[in-house]
Amino acid sequence: MADASTYVAEFIDGPLEGDFEQRALVGGKPEKRVGMVAAVDGLESLFWYDAVEEHEVNGQLRVRFRFDADDSDPVEYDEEND
């Protein structure tokens, strides 16, 4: 039986494309927007994702999140260090 206090976040694009994460429901509902810190090319950056779809898989709530590039840290390639 699925845990009713959590949901699975699926990141469908952007730097975290293809990643899944178990997250806690807030006030019994999934978040509409999440900020994720991740290292890209060795630099930590803050990436914002917005919920775009909710559905259930085997009794577990899943929420798909789309990348918000305008509000996220820019990801730049540093040729000097690569």
Secondary structure, DSSP 8 states (H G I E B T S, - for coil): ---TTEEEEEE-SGGGTT-EEEEE-BTTB--SEEEEEEEETTEEEEEEEEEEEEEEETTEEEEEEEEETTTS------GGG-
